[in-house]
């Protein structure tokens, strides 16, 4: 399984970015796909997740109402639309895949990780 994250960049507070995670290597219908982030000096934290089959979504409280996770079954790609960005959203964002289908917010639940993409929000 390979996960390729892209779409990060520098944006002003209040702006928007869309991250993409292209998944390849197998069929993901039973997987849960997640986005995590890690700021300098902090632990990696859960941002959002989506069940590939059915599309149920889950969000960290800190991003509810601002971020939207979605997936494109044809392109095997998961997206994270980030609106109303704040300086505290600055981090490296990672996409991840959980083959068990349990999902959730724990890093250890996820089996595969992308390389990360930097998001910087200036004030």
Backbone as XML, in Angstrom:
<?xml version="1.0"?>
<chain id="A" units="angstrom">
  <residue number="1" name="UNK">
    <atom name="N" x="0.844" y="-1.189" z="0.000"/>
    <atom name="CA" x="0.000" y="0.000" z="0.000"/>
    <atom name="C" x="0.882" y="1.242" z="0.000"/>
  </residue>
  <residue number="2" name="UNK">
    <atom name="N" x="0.583" y="2.144" z="-0.915"/>
    <atom name="CA" x="1.308" y="3.424" z="-0.962"/>
    <atom name="C" x="0.313" y="4.575" z="-0.831"/>
  </residue>
  <residue number="3" name="UNK">
    <atom name="N" x="0.694" y="5.539" z="-0.037"/>
    <atom name="CA" x="-0.106" y="6.743" z="0.162"/>
    <atom name="C" x="0.745" y="7.948" z="-0.193"/>
  </residue>
  <residue number="4" name="UNK">
    <atom name="N" x="0.241" y="8.787" z="-1.078"/>
    <atom name="CA" x="0.980" y="9.959" z="-1.523"/>
    <atom name="C" x="0.162" y="11.192" z="-1.191"/>
  </residue>
  <residue number="5" name="UNK">
    <atom name="N" x="0.627" y="11.970" z="-0.223"/>
    <atom name="CA" x="-0.074" y="13.196" z="0.179"/>
    <atom name="C" x="0.479" y="14.392" z="-0.575"/>
  </residue>
  <residue number="6" name="UNK">
    <atom name="N" x="-0.415" y="15.323" z="-0.888"/>
    <atom name="CA" x="-0.004" y="16.543" z="-1.574"/>
    <atom name="C" x="-0.996" y="17.662" z="-1.269"/>
  </residue>
  <residue number="7" name="UNK">
    <atom name="N" x="-0.632" y="18.881" z="-1.675"/>
    <atom name="CA" x="-1.563" y="19.993" z="-1.550"/>
    <atom name="C" x="-1.252" y="20.994" z="-0.460"/>
  </residue>
  <residue number="8" name="UNK">
    <atom name="N" x="-0.223" y="20.727" z="0.326"/>
    <atom name="CA" x="0.125" y="21.675" z="1.376"/>
    <atom name="C" x="0.695" y="22.957" z="0.813"/>
  </residue>
  <residue number="9" name="UNK">
    <atom name="N" x="0.903" y="23.933" z="1.696"/>
    <atom name="CA" x="1.461" y="25.202" z="1.262"/>
    <atom name="C" x="1.344" y="26.251" z="2.339"/>
  </residue>
  <residue number="10" name="UNK">
    <atom name="N" x="1.602" y="27.482" z="1.927"/>
    <atom name="CA" x="1.533" y="28.633" z="2.830"/>
    <atom name="C" x="0.265" y="29.415" z="2.516"/>
  </residue>
  <residue number="11" name="UNK">
    <atom name="N" x="-0.519" y="29.709" z="3.545"/>
    <atom name="CA" x="-1.775" y="30.428" z="3.359"/>
    <atom name="C" x="-1.976" y="31.383" z="4.531"/>
  </residue>
  <residue number="12" name="UNK">
    <atom name="N" x="-2.672" y="32.471" z="4.286"/>
    <atom name="CA" x="-2.971" y="33.409" z="5.361"/>
    <atom name="C" x="-4.131" y="32.890" z="6.210"/>
  </residue>
  <residue number="13" name="UNK">
    <atom name="N" x="-4.180" y="33.334" z="7.444"/>
    <atom name="CA" x="-5.291" y="32.980" z="8.325"/>
    <atom name="C" x="-6.615" y="33.337" z="7.657"/>
  </residue>
  <residue number="14" name="UNK">
    <atom name="N" x="-7.578" y="32.418" z="7.771"/>
    <atom name="CA" x="-8.868" y="32.608" z="7.122"/>
    <atom name="C" x="-8.953" y="32.005" z="5.740"/>
  </residue>
  <residue number="15" name="UNK">
    <atom name="N" x="-7.815" y="31.603" z="5.201"/>
    <atom name="CA" x="-7.780" y="31.034" z="3.866"/>
    <atom name="C" x="-8.116" y="29.552" z="3.854"/>
  </residue>
  <residue number="16" name="UNK">
    <atom name="N" x="-7.965" y="28.952" z="2.659"/>
    <atom name="CA" x="-8.336" y="27.556" z="2.459"/>
    <atom name="C" x="-7.233" y="26.801" z="1.720"/>
  </residue>
  <residue number="17" name="UNK">
    <atom name="N" x="-7.187" y="25.511" z="1.963"/>
    <atom name="CA" x="-6.320" y="24.592" z="1.228"/>
    <atom name="C" x="-7.056" y="23.270" z="1.086"/>
  </residue>
  <residue number="18" name="UNK">
    <atom name="N" x="-6.727" y="22.523" z="0.027"/>
    <atom name="CA" x="-7.259" y="21.176" z="-0.106"/>
    <atom name="C" x="-6.099" y="20.202" z="-0.223"/>
  </residue>
  <residue number="19" name="UNK">
    <atom name="N" x="-6.029" y="19.267" z="0.699"/>
    <atom name="CA" x="-5.019" y="18.223" z="0.663"/>
    <atom name="C" x="-5.575" y="17.002" z="-0.059"/>
  </residue>
  <residue number="20" name="UNK">
    <atom name="N" x="-4.692" y="16.299" z="-0.744"/>
    <atom name="CA" x="-5.066" y="15.070" z="-1.438"/>
    <atom name="C" x="-4.182" y="13.932" z="-0.958"/>
  </residue>
  <residue number="21" name="UNK">
    <atom name="N" x="-4.753" y="12.743" z="-0.931"/>
    <atom name="CA" x="-3.993" y="11.536" z="-0.586"/>
    <atom name="C" x="-4.343" y="10.472" z="-1.611"/>
  </residue>
  <residue number="22" name="UNK">
    <atom name="N" x="-3.409" y="10.203" z="-2.516"/>
    <atom name="CA" x="-3.616" y="9.185" z="-3.539"/>
    <atom name="C" x="-3.184" y="7.833" z="-2.985"/>
  </residue>
  <residue number="23" name="UNK">
    <atom name="N" x="-4.086" y="6.871" z="-3.023"/>
    <atom name="CA" x="-3.834" y="5.548" z="-2.455"/>
    <atom name="C" x="-3.691" y="4.524" z="-3.571"/>
  </residue>
  <residue number="24" name="UNK">
    <atom name="N" x="-2.736" y="3.623" z="-3.427"/>
    <atom name="CA" x="-2.537" y="2.588" z="-4.433"/>
    <atom name="C" x="-2.011" y="1.324" z="-3.773"/>
  </residue>
  <residue number="25" name="UNK">
    <atom name="N" x="-2.118" y="0.211" z="-4.476"/>
    <atom name="CA" x="-1.524" y="-1.029" z="-4.002"/>
    <atom name="C" x="-2.512" y="-2.120" z="-3.662"/>
  </residue>
  <residue number="26" name="UNK">
    <atom name="N" x="-3.779" y="-1.744" z="-3.488"/>
    <atom name="CA" x="-4.779" y="-2.758" z="-3.223"/>
    <atom name="C" x="-6.158" y="-2.119" z="-3.269"/>
  </residue>
  <residue number="27" name="UNK">
    <atom name="N" x="-7.192" y="-2.922" z="-2.955"/>
    <atom name="CA" x="-8.559" y="-2.420" z="-2.869"/>
    <atom name="C" x="-8.804" y="-1.917" z="-1.457"/>
  </residue>
  <residue number="28" name="UNK">
    <atom name="N" x="-9.379" y="-0.726" z="-1.339"/>
    <atom name="CA" x="-9.494" y="-0.091" z="-0.043"/>
    <atom name="C" x="-10.912" y="-0.101" z="0.516"/>
  </residue>
  <residue number="29" name="UNK">
    <atom name="N" x="-11.793" y="-0.911" z="-0.047"/>
    <atom name="CA" x="-13.205" y="-0.830" z="0.302"/>
    <atom name="C" x="-13.465" y="-1.078" z="1.784"/>
  </residue>
  <residue number="30" name="UNK">
    <atom name="N" x="-12.630" y="-1.840" z="2.463"/>
    <atom name="CA" x="-12.863" y="-2.137" z="3.879"/>
    <atom name="C" x="-12.054" y="-1.244" z="4.814"/>
  </residue>
  <residue number="31" name="UNK">
    <atom name="N" x="-11.308" y="-0.331" z="4.249"/>
    <atom name="CA" x="-10.392" y="0.492" z="5.032"/>
    <atom name="C" x="-11.086" y="1.719" z="5.623"/>
  </residue>
  <residue number="32" name="UNK">
    <atom name="N" x="-10.452" y="2.255" z="6.653"/>
    <atom name="CA" x="-10.724" y="3.608" z="7.127"/>
    <atom name="C" x="-9.498" y="4.454" z="6.780"/>
  </residue>
  <residue number="33" name="UNK">
    <atom name="N" x="-9.728" y="5.595" z="6.186"/>
    <atom name="CA" x="-8.657" y="6.502" z="5.812"/>
    <atom name="C" x="-8.676" y="7.705" z="6.750"/>
  </residue>
  <residue number="34" name="UNK">
    <atom name="N" x="-7.503" y="8.102" z="7.199"/>
    <atom name="CA" x="-7.448" y="9.205" z="8.151"/>
    <atom name="C" x="-6.444" y="10.273" z="7.774"/>
  </residue>
  <residue number="35" name="UNK">
    <atom name="N" x="-6.646" y="11.438" z="8.336"/>
    <atom name="CA" x="-5.674" y="12.529" z="8.280"/>
    <atom name="C" x="-5.236" y="12.844" z="9.712"/>
  </residue>
  <residue number="36" name="UNK">
    <atom name="N" x="-3.941" y="12.970" z="9.885"/>
    <atom name="CA" x="-3.352" y="13.362" z="11.153"/>
    <atom name="C" x="-2.447" y="14.563" z="10.886"/>
  </residue>
  <residue number="37" name="UNK">
    <atom name="N" x="-2.040" y="15.234" z="11.943"/>
    <atom name="CA" x="-1.084" y="16.327" z="11.795"/>
    <atom name="C" x="-0.125" y="16.342" z="12.973"/>
  </residue>
  <residue number="38" name="UNK">
    <atom name="N" x="1.046" y="16.915" z="12.718"/>
    <atom name="CA" x="2.056" y="17.017" z="13.762"/>
    <atom name="C" x="2.751" y="18.359" z="13.663"/>
  </residue>
  <residue number="39" name="UNK">
    <atom name="N" x="2.593" y="19.152" z="14.710"/>
    <atom name="CA" x="3.265" y="20.449" z="14.798"/>
    <atom name="C" x="4.620" y="20.260" z="15.469"/>
  </residue>
  <residue number="40" name="UNK">
    <atom name="N" x="5.563" y="21.166" z="15.253"/>
    <atom name="CA" x="6.894" y="21.047" z="15.867"/>
    <atom name="C" x="6.806" y="20.921" z="17.382"/>
  </residue>
  <residue number="41" name="UNK">
    <atom name="N" x="7.462" y="19.905" z="17.929"/>
    <atom name="CA" x="7.502" y="19.718" z="19.364"/>
    <atom name="C" x="6.254" y="19.099" z="19.956"/>
  </residue>
  <residue number="42" name="UNK">
    <atom name="N" x="5.302" y="18.715" z="19.101"/>
    <atom name="CA" x="4.058" y="18.130" z="19.594"/>
    <atom name="C" x="3.868" y="16.721" z="19.039"/>
  </residue>
  <residue number="43" name="UNK">
    <atom name="N" x="2.991" y="15.980" z="19.692"/>
    <atom name="CA" x="2.687" y="14.641" z="19.223"/>
    <atom name="C" x="1.756" y="14.710" z="18.007"/>
  </residue>
  <residue number="44" name="UNK">
    <atom name="N" x="1.803" y="13.640" z="17.229"/>
    <atom name="CA" x="0.907" y="13.545" z="16.083"/>
    <atom name="C" x="-0.536" y="13.419" z="16.601"/>
  </residue>
  <residue number="45" name="UNK">
    <atom name="N" x="-1.445" y="14.176" z="15.995"/>
    <atom name="CA" x="-2.823" y="14.170" z="16.468"/>
    <atom name="C" x="-3.814" y="13.917" z="15.335"/>
  </residue>
  <residue number="46" name="UNK">
    <atom name="N" x="-4.925" y="13.337" z="15.711"/>
    <atom name="CA" x="-5.988" y="13.015" z="14.775"/>
    <atom name="C" x="-6.673" y="14.272" z="14.275"/>
  </residue>
  <residue number="47" name="UNK">
    <atom name="N" x="-7.001" y="14.276" z="12.988"/>
    <atom name="CA" x="-7.733" y="15.396" z="12.393"/>
    <atom name="C" x="-9.102" y="14.929" z="11.904"/>
  </residue>
  <residue number="48" name="UNK">
    <atom name="N" x="-9.113" y="13.915" z="11.048"/>
    <atom name="CA" x="-10.373" y="13.453" z="10.469"/>
    <atom name="C" x="-10.186" y="12.053" z="9.900"/>
  </residue>
  <residue number="49" name="UNK">
    <atom name="N" x="-11.313" y="11.341" z="9.731"/>
    <atom name="CA" x="-11.263" y="10.012" z="9.137"/>
    <atom name="C" x="-12.546" y="9.756" z="8.362"/>
  </residue>
  <residue number="50" name="UNK">
    <atom name="N" x="-12.448" y="8.817" z="7.417"/>
    <atom name="CA" x="-13.605" y="8.457" z="6.602"/>
    <atom name="C" x="-13.569" y="6.965" z="6.295"/>
  </residue>
  <residue number="51" name="UNK">
    <atom name="N" x="-14.723" y="6.325" z="6.384"/>
    <atom name="CA" x="-14.828" y="4.925" z="5.971"/>
    <atom name="C" x="-14.948" y="4.875" z="4.460"/>
  </residue>
  <residue number="52" name="UNK">
    <atom name="N" x="-14.044" y="4.074" z="3.833"/>
    <atom name="CA" x="-14.069" y="4.051" z="2.381"/>
    <atom name="C" x="-15.415" y="3.555" z="1.864"/>
  </residue>
  <residue number="53" name="UNK">
    <atom name="N" x="-15.949" y="2.545" z="2.528"/>
    <atom name="CA" x="-17.256" y="2.026" z="2.150"/>
    <atom name="C" x="-18.316" y="2.702" z="3.004"/>
  </residue>
  <residue number="54" name="UNK">
    <atom name="N" x="-19.199" y="3.411" z="2.372"/>
    <atom name="CA" x="-20.260" y="4.087" z="3.113"/>
    <atom name="C" x="-20.010" y="5.556" z="3.338"/>
  </residue>
  <residue number="55" name="UNK">
    <atom name="N" x="-18.746" y="5.918" z="3.507"/>
    <atom name="CA" x="-18.405" y="7.328" z="3.611"/>
    <atom name="C" x="-18.651" y="7.999" z="4.945"/>
  </residue>
  <residue number="56" name="UNK">
    <atom name="N" x="-18.862" y="7.238" z="6.025"/>
    <atom name="CA" x="-19.026" y="7.872" z="7.341"/>
    <atom name="C" x="-17.775" y="8.658" z="7.696"/>
  </residue>
  <residue number="57" name="UNK">
    <atom name="N" x="-17.976" y="9.818" z="8.288"/>
    <atom name="CA" x="-16.857" y="10.698" z="8.599"/>
    <atom name="C" x="-16.767" y="10.999" z="10.085"/>
  </residue>
  <residue number="58" name="UNK">
    <atom name="N" x="-15.551" y="11.329" z="10.523"/>
    <atom name="CA" x="-15.272" y="11.618" z="11.925"/>
    <atom name="C" x="-14.270" y="12.761" z="11.967"/>
  </residue>
  <residue number="59" name="UNK">
    <atom name="N" x="-14.435" y="13.652" z="12.944"/>
    <atom name="CA" x="-13.576" y="14.831" z="13.029"/>
    <atom name="C" x="-13.115" y="15.090" z="14.458"/>
  </residue>
  <residue number="60" name="UNK">
    <atom name="N" x="-11.920" y="15.645" z="14.569"/>
    <atom name="CA" x="-11.481" y="16.188" z="15.845"/>
    <atom name="C" x="-12.299" y="17.447" z="16.138"/>
  </residue>
  <residue number="61" name="UNK">
    <atom name="N" x="-12.547" y="17.701" z="17.411"/>
    <atom name="CA" x="-13.352" y="18.869" z="17.780"/>
    <atom name="C" x="-12.728" y="20.162" z="17.268"/>
  </residue>
  <residue number="62" name="UNK">
    <atom name="N" x="-11.415" y="20.198" z="17.204"/>
    <atom name="CA" x="-10.708" y="21.424" z="16.821"/>
    <atom name="C" x="-10.930" y="21.813" z="15.366"/>
  </residue>
  <residue number="63" name="UNK">
    <atom name="N" x="-11.401" y="20.876" z="14.541"/>
    <atom name="CA" x="-11.567" y="21.182" z="13.110"/>
    <atom name="C" x="-13.010" y="21.052" z="12.642"/>
  </residue>
  <residue number="64" name="UNK">
    <atom name="N" x="-13.904" y="20.614" z="13.526"/>
    <atom name="CA" x="-15.313" y="20.450" z="13.132"/>
    <atom name="C" x="-15.883" y="21.763" z="12.627"/>
  </residue>
  <residue number="65" name="UNK">
    <atom name="N" x="-16.585" y="21.687" z="11.513"/>
    <atom name="CA" x="-17.184" y="22.871" z="10.930"/>
    <atom name="C" x="-16.256" y="23.643" z="10.014"/>
  </residue>
  <residue number="66" name="UNK">
    <atom name="N" x="-14.972" y="23.324" z="10.034"/>
    <atom name="CA" x="-13.995" y="24.018" z="9.169"/>
    <atom name="C" x="-13.384" y="23.083" z="8.136"/>
  </residue>
  <residue number="67" name="UNK">
    <atom name="N" x="-13.158" y="21.828" z="8.507"/>
    <atom name="CA" x="-12.526" y="20.855" z="7.618"/>
    <atom name="C" x="-13.568" y="19.836" z="7.156"/>
  </residue>
  <residue number="68" name="UNK">
    <atom name="N" x="-13.377" y="19.344" z="5.938"/>
    <atom name="CA" x="-14.249" y="18.311" z="5.393"/>
    <atom name="C" x="-13.395" y="17.234" z="4.738"/>
  </residue>
  <residue number="69" name="UNK">
    <atom name="N" x="-13.613" y="15.990" z="5.152"/>
    <atom name="CA" x="-12.913" y="14.861" z="4.531"/>
    <atom name="C" x="-13.862" y="14.194" z="3.541"/>
  </residue>
  <residue number="70" name="UNK">
    <atom name="N" x="-13.321" y="13.778" z="2.408"/>
    <atom name="CA" x="-14.131" y="13.106" z="1.393"/>
    <atom name="C" x="-13.246" y="12.129" z="0.628"/>
  </residue>
  <residue number="71" name="UNK">
    <atom name="N" x="-13.885" y="11.290" z="-0.188"/>
    <atom name="CA" x="-13.082" y="10.366" z="-0.999"/>
    <atom name="C" x="-13.691" y="10.225" z="-2.377"/>
  </residue>
  <residue number="72" name="UNK">
    <atom name="N" x="-12.830" y="9.887" z="-3.331"/>
    <atom name="CA" x="-13.227" y="9.642" z="-4.718"/>
    <atom name="C" x="-12.890" y="8.189" z="-5.006"/>
  </residue>
  <residue number="73" name="UNK">
    <atom name="N" x="-13.932" y="7.368" z="-5.125"/>
    <atom name="CA" x="-13.717" y="5.932" z="-5.304"/>
    <atom name="C" x="-13.048" y="5.603" z="-6.638"/>
  </residue>
  <residue number="74" name="UNK">
    <atom name="N" x="-13.309" y="6.403" z="-7.641"/>
    <atom name="CA" x="-12.730" y="6.131" z="-8.967"/>
    <atom name="C" x="-11.233" y="6.457" z="-8.963"/>
  </residue>
  <residue number="75" name="UNK">
    <atom name="N" x="-10.876" y="7.571" z="-8.359"/>
    <atom name="CA" x="-9.473" y="7.997" z="-8.352"/>
    <atom name="C" x="-8.690" y="7.400" z="-7.180"/>
  </residue>
  <residue number="76" name="UNK">
    <atom name="N" x="-9.373" y="6.677" z="-6.282"/>
    <atom name="CA" x="-8.708" y="6.141" z="-5.081"/>
    <atom name="C" x="-7.975" y="7.241" z="-4.316"/>
  </residue>
  <residue number="77" name="UNK">
    <atom name="N" x="-8.659" y="8.343" z="-4.134"/>
    <atom name="CA" x="-8.044" y="9.505" z="-3.506"/>
    <atom name="C" x="-8.934" y="10.015" z="-2.376"/>
  </residue>
  <residue number="78" name="UNK">
    <atom name="N" x="-8.299" y="10.398" z="-1.287"/>
    <atom name="CA" x="-8.989" y="11.000" z="-0.148"/>
    <atom name="C" x="-8.574" y="12.464" z="-0.071"/>
  </residue>
  <residue number="79" name="UNK">
    <atom name="N" x="-9.528" y="13.318" z="0.220"/>
    <atom name="CA" x="-9.279" y="14.758" z="0.269"/>
    <atom name="C" x="-9.545" y="15.298" z="1.672"/>
  </residue>
  <residue number="80" name="UNK">
    <atom name="N" x="-8.866" y="16.384" z="1.989"/>
    <atom name="CA" x="-9.165" y="17.131" z="3.203"/>
    <atom name="C" x="-9.287" y="18.602" z="2.796"/>
  </residue>
  <residue number="81" name="UNK">
    <atom name="N" x="-10.521" y="19.075" z="2.740"/>
    <atom name="CA" x="-10.770" y="20.480" z="2.458"/>
    <atom name="C" x="-10.687" y="21.252" z="3.759"/>
  </residue>
  <residue number="82" name="UNK">
    <atom name="N" x="-9.790" y="22.222" z="3.804"/>
    <atom name="CA" x="-9.559" y="22.988" z="5.034"/>
    <atom name="C" x="-9.929" y="24.443" z="4.783"/>
  </residue>
  <residue number="83" name="UNK">
    <atom name="N" x="-10.941" y="24.913" z="5.478"/>
    <atom name="CA" x="-11.397" y="26.293" z="5.370"/>
    <atom name="C" x="-11.181" y="27.029" z="6.689"/>
  </residue>
  <residue number="84" name="UNK">
    <atom name="N" x="-11.251" y="28.337" z="6.625"/>
    <atom name="CA" x="-11.100" y="29.169" z="7.825"/>
    <atom name="C" x="-9.858" y="28.764" z="8.620"/>
  </residue>
  <residue number="85" name="UNK">
    <atom name="N" x="-8.757" y="28.632" z="7.922"/>
    <atom name="CA" x="-7.534" y="28.163" z="8.567"/>
    <atom name="C" x="-7.029" y="29.140" z="9.603"/>
  </residue>
  <residue number="86" name="UNK">
    <atom name="N" x="-6.438" y="28.584" z="10.656"/>
    <atom name="CA" x="-5.898" y="29.366" z="11.763"/>
    <atom name="C" x="-4.408" y="29.073" z="11.888"/>
  </residue>
  <residue number="87" name="UNK">
    <atom name="N" x="-3.644" y="29.985" z="12.478"/>
    <atom name="CA" x="-2.217" y="29.713" z="12.684"/>
    <atom name="C" x="-1.966" y="28.407" z="13.450"/>
  </residue>
  <residue number="88" name="UNK">
    <atom name="N" x="-2.854" y="28.053" z="14.342"/>
    <atom name="CA" x="-2.671" y="26.810" z="15.101"/>
    <atom name="C" x="-2.912" y="25.554" z="14.266"/>
  </residue>
  <residue number="89" name="UNK">
    <atom name="N" x="-3.365" y="25.694" z="13.037"/>
    <atom name="CA" x="-3.473" y="24.559" z="12.128"/>
    <atom name="C" x="-2.136" y="24.241" z="11.449"/>
  </residue>
  <residue number="90" name="UNK">
    <atom name="N" x="-1.137" y="25.079" z="11.667"/>
    <atom name="CA" x="0.173" y="24.860" z="11.069"/>
    <atom name="C" x="0.776" y="23.546" z="11.555"/>
  </residue>
  <residue number="91" name="UNK">
    <atom name="N" x="1.137" y="22.681" z="10.622"/>
    <atom name="CA" x="1.673" y="21.363" z="10.962"/>
    <atom name="C" x="2.028" y="20.626" z="9.679"/>
  </residue>
  <residue number="92" name="UNK">
    <atom name="N" x="2.699" y="19.498" z="9.849"/>
    <atom name="CA" x="2.825" y="18.550" z="8.754"/>
    <atom name="C" x="1.611" y="17.633" z="8.822"/>
  </residue>
  <residue number="93" name="UNK">
    <atom name="N" x="0.915" y="17.499" z="7.698"/>
    <atom name="CA" x="-0.290" y="16.688" z="7.636"/>
    <atom name="C" x="0.027" y="15.358" z="6.959"/>
  </residue>
  <residue number="94" name="UNK">
    <atom name="N" x="-0.433" y="14.283" z="7.589"/>
    <atom name="CA" x="-0.192" y="12.931" z="7.104"/>
    <atom name="C" x="-1.516" y="12.236" z="6.806"/>
  </residue>
  <residue number="95" name="UNK">
    <atom name="N" x="-1.554" y="11.513" z="5.707"/>
    <atom name="CA" x="-2.693" y="10.632" z="5.493"/>
    <atom name="C" x="-2.293" y="9.222" z="5.933"/>
  </residue>
  <residue number="96" name="UNK">
    <atom name="N" x="-3.289" y="8.451" z="6.335"/>
    <atom name="CA" x="-3.033" y="7.132" z="6.883"/>
    <atom name="C" x="-4.174" y="6.190" z="6.522"/>
  </residue>
  <residue number="97" name="UNK">
    <atom name="N" x="-3.872" y="4.895" z="6.540"/>
    <atom name="CA" x="-4.874" y="3.883" z="6.196"/>
    <atom name="C" x="-4.924" y="2.808" z="7.272"/>
  </residue>
  <residue number="98" name="UNK">
    <atom name="N" x="-6.135" y="2.477" z="7.686"/>
    <atom name="CA" x="-6.363" y="1.439" z="8.689"/>
    <atom name="C" x="-7.030" y="0.258" z="8.010"/>
  </residue>
  <residue number="99" name="UNK">
    <atom name="N" x="-6.338" y="-0.848" z="7.860"/>
    <atom name="CA" x="-6.877" y="-1.999" z="7.144"/>
    <atom name="C" x="-7.904" y="-2.776" z="7.956"/>
  </residue>
  <residue number="100" name="UNK">
    <atom name="N" x="-7.907" y="-2.595" z="9.274"/>
    <atom name="CA" x="-8.831" y="-3.356" z="10.096"/>
    <atom name="C" x="-10.261" y="-2.821" z="9.993"/>
  </residue>
  <residue number="101" name="UNK">
    <atom name="N" x="-10.384" y="-1.553" z="9.596"/>
    <atom name="CA" x="-11.710" y="-0.944" z="9.536"/>
    <atom name="C" x="-12.195" y="-0.390" z="10.857"/>
  </residue>
  <residue number="102" name="UNK">
    <atom name="N" x="-11.364" y="-0.489" z="11.924"/>
    <atom name="CA" x="-11.789" y="0.044" z="13.227"/>
    <atom name="C" x="-11.812" y="1.567" z="13.215"/>
  </residue>
  <residue number="103" name="UNK">
    <atom name="N" x="-10.826" y="2.157" z="12.532"/>
    <atom name="CA" x="-10.749" y="3.607" z="12.481"/>
    <atom name="C" x="-10.432" y="4.193" z="13.845"/>
  </residue>
  <residue number="104" name="UNK">
    <atom name="N" x="-10.913" y="5.407" z="14.066"/>
    <atom name="CA" x="-10.678" y="6.053" z="15.342"/>
    <atom name="C" x="-9.558" y="7.067" z="15.280"/>
  </residue>
  <residue number="105" name="UNK">
    <atom name="N" x="-9.204" y="7.594" z="16.448"/>
    <atom name="CA" x="-8.274" y="8.710" z="16.531"/>
    <atom name="C" x="-6.884" y="8.326" z="17.013"/>
  </residue>
  <residue number="106" name="UNK">
    <atom name="N" x="-6.630" y="7.048" z="17.209"/>
    <atom name="CA" x="-5.328" y="6.634" z="17.722"/>
    <atom name="C" x="-4.357" y="6.352" z="16.586"/>
  </residue>
  <residue number="107" name="UNK">
    <atom name="N" x="-3.161" y="6.920" z="16.701"/>
    <atom name="CA" x="-2.126" y="6.724" z="15.684"/>
    <atom name="C" x="-1.844" y="5.245" z="15.476"/>
  </residue>
  <residue number="108" name="UNK">
    <atom name="N" x="-1.799" y="4.472" z="16.546"/>
    <atom name="CA" x="-1.396" y="3.066" z="16.461"/>
    <atom name="C" x="-2.401" y="2.201" z="15.708"/>
  </residue>
  <residue number="109" name="UNK">
    <atom name="N" x="-3.605" y="2.705" z="15.501"/>
    <atom name="CA" x="-4.633" y="1.944" z="14.783"/>
    <atom name="C" x="-4.318" y="1.865" z="13.293"/>
  </residue>
  <residue number="110" name="UNK">
    <atom name="N" x="-3.597" y="2.823" z="12.794"/>
    <atom name="CA" x="-3.368" y="2.945" z="11.356"/>
    <atom name="C" x="-2.105" y="2.215" z="10.937"/>
  </residue>
  <residue number="111" name="UNK">
    <atom name="N" x="-2.192" y="1.477" z="9.828"/>
    <atom name="CA" x="-1.113" y="0.595" z="9.397"/>
    <atom name="C" x="-0.179" y="1.232" z="8.374"/>
  </residue>
  <residue number="112" name="UNK">
    <atom name="N" x="-0.691" y="2.112" z="7.557"/>
    <atom name="CA" x="0.090" y="2.683" z="6.464"/>
    <atom name="C" x="0.034" y="4.212" z="6.544"/>
  </residue>
  <residue number="113" name="UNK">
    <atom name="N" x="1.155" y="4.843" z="6.209"/>
    <atom name="CA" x="1.271" y="6.295" z="6.318"/>
    <atom name="C" x="1.896" y="6.881" z="5.064"/>
  </residue>
  <residue number="114" name="UNK">
    <atom name="N" x="1.405" y="8.049" z="4.676"/>
    <atom name="CA" x="2.028" y="8.808" z="3.610"/>
    <atom name="C" x="3.195" y="9.611" z="4.160"/>
  </residue>
  <residue number="115" name="UNK">
    <atom name="N" x="3.840" y="10.358" z="3.282"/>
    <atom name="CA" x="5.073" y="11.041" z="3.637"/>
    <atom name="C" x="4.857" y="12.385" z="4.310"/>
  </residue>
  <residue number="116" name="UNK">
    <atom name="N" x="3.660" y="12.919" z="4.315"/>
    <atom name="CA" x="3.387" y="14.189" z="4.965"/>
    <atom name="C" x="3.510" y="15.363" z="4.012"/>
  </residue>
  <residue number="117" name="UNK">
    <atom name="N" x="2.691" y="16.369" z="4.256"/>
    <atom name="CA" x="2.748" y="17.602" z="3.473"/>
    <atom name="C" x="2.602" y="18.770" z="4.437"/>
  </residue>
  <residue number="118" name="UNK">
    <atom name="N" x="3.447" y="19.784" z="4.250"/>
    <atom name="CA" x="3.515" y="20.908" z="5.188"/>
    <atom name="C" x="2.394" y="21.905" z="4.915"/>
  </residue>
  <residue number="119" name="UNK">
    <atom name="N" x="1.689" y="22.280" z="5.977"/>
    <atom name="CA" x="0.697" y="23.352" z="5.915"/>
    <atom name="C" x="1.145" y="24.438" z="6.880"/>
  </residue>
  <residue number="120" name="UNK">
    <atom name="N" x="1.297" y="25.652" z="6.377"/>
    <atom name="CA" x="1.702" y="26.784" z="7.199"/>
    <atom name="C" x="0.662" y="27.880" z="7.057"/>
  </residue>
  <residue number="121" name="UNK">
    <atom name="N" x="0.113" y="28.315" z="8.186"/>
    <atom name="CA" x="-0.895" y="29.367" z="8.193"/>
    <atom name="C" x="-0.307" y="30.587" z="8.887"/>
  </residue>
  <residue number="122" name="UNK">
    <atom name="N" x="-0.197" y="31.674" z="8.161"/>
    <atom name="CA" x="0.378" y="32.895" z="8.719"/>
    <atom name="C" x="-0.730" y="33.779" z="9.299"/>
  </residue>
  <residue number="123" name="UNK">
    <atom name="N" x="-0.368" y="34.516" z="10.338"/>
    <atom name="CA" x="-1.364" y="35.384" z="10.999"/>
    <atom name="C" x="-1.385" y="36.770" z="10.386"/>
  </residue>
</chain>
